[in-house]
Amino acid sequence: KTCSNTSQAFVILVTMSIPHHVNKELIASSRWIALKKINWIDDKGRKREWDSMERTTTKPEMMADCVDIAAFIRVKGSENRNVVLVKQYRPPVNSYMVEFPAGLLDEGETPEQATHRELKEETGHSGKVAFVSPKLAPEGGMTNELTILVQVDIEVEREEEVMKCMEQSLEEDESIQVMVVPLSQLFERLQKMAEEDGIIVDAKLWTFAFGIHCAKQFQI
């Protein structure tokens, strides 16, 4: 409840606690994922419990768990940008998904280093890092996973190089299809993939595309 009276607001604030963890209990663990129960105190001072999944590969000193890569490719001198995407089967949703290129940080890596490595491995492309986001939580209600969104700009000499198939460096158990989509058509292309082709679009990518769509719609 919002209170306009300053003295009343002060009373409300001092009687509330700052939510915080008490401890975590390990429920189950595998090579990649751990399920934990978080015992915590809410803003009213009540003891609460919350189930959470955590990546076992992330070390305390690491900035984040992974990077998501918004890679834009264009011909030098042109304003027509294309976005580099990947399509792969994701067992948890039992479907193909279209996503930004992404990957886990290795121990000791910076987000920029992980970006260059993962982009080259998954798509064969390399470029210049133009922007690095702060830490972002893709699904804070279920997991403590943190990602960093990195923008990479790629320039080529000729138009035919934009859609050229580059040599990937995939792991033995990886199967990734690279897609290059004109940025101006991204929202419509994702809509078609979802509705007609039965592909699930990653939420981060969809939100990015929807933001572009809204900017056009509202003439921002």
PyMOL commands that set and color helices and strands:
alter all, ss='L'
color gray80, all
select helices_A, chain A and resi 6-14+91-93+111-123+159-161+183-196+203-217
alter helices_A, ss='H'
color red, helices_A
select strands_A, chain A and resi 20-29+33-41+47-55+66-75+82-90+95-99+102-104+128-132+147-156+177-182+200-201
alter strands_A, ss='S'
color yellow, strands_A
deselect
rebuild
show_as cartoon
